[in-house]
């Protein structure tokens, strides 16, 4: 269950496989997998394939949905929207950045794509995402323990 939550929290970035393999590179990142709907569907798929059900499945989906919300908070106010996320895709496919982002931006699209993924500002963003995922995993674990204790 904890592994399902961890995987779900990172699953929207599976679109990086498209970046690495398809022409156009970075334009594929922050696509539909970074929408609330796309992340929820991916999170549900991860949870169901891991055999998770009920309330814990809900936490797995929450973990996935937090990813685009955190990425929405990465950026520069009024910055280039192509670095935002399409939170309301497919209803509103435009990419958005929060009006007052709480995280500094980092641009993995610049030359040296792979190296940029390991820059200090990029690693800091990853650590914030992992930290948030750890909190969600903790809550999911407590929910699981309580549900097992209630049933047992």
Secondary structure, 3 states (H helix, E strand, C coil): CHHHHHHHHHHHHHHHHHHHHCCCHHHHCCCHHHCHHHHHHHHHHHHHHCCCCHHHHHHHHHHHHHHHHHHHCECCCCCCHHHCECCCCCCCCCCECCCCCCECCCCCCCCCHHHHCCCHHHHHHHHHHHHHHHHHHHHHHHHHHHHHHHHC
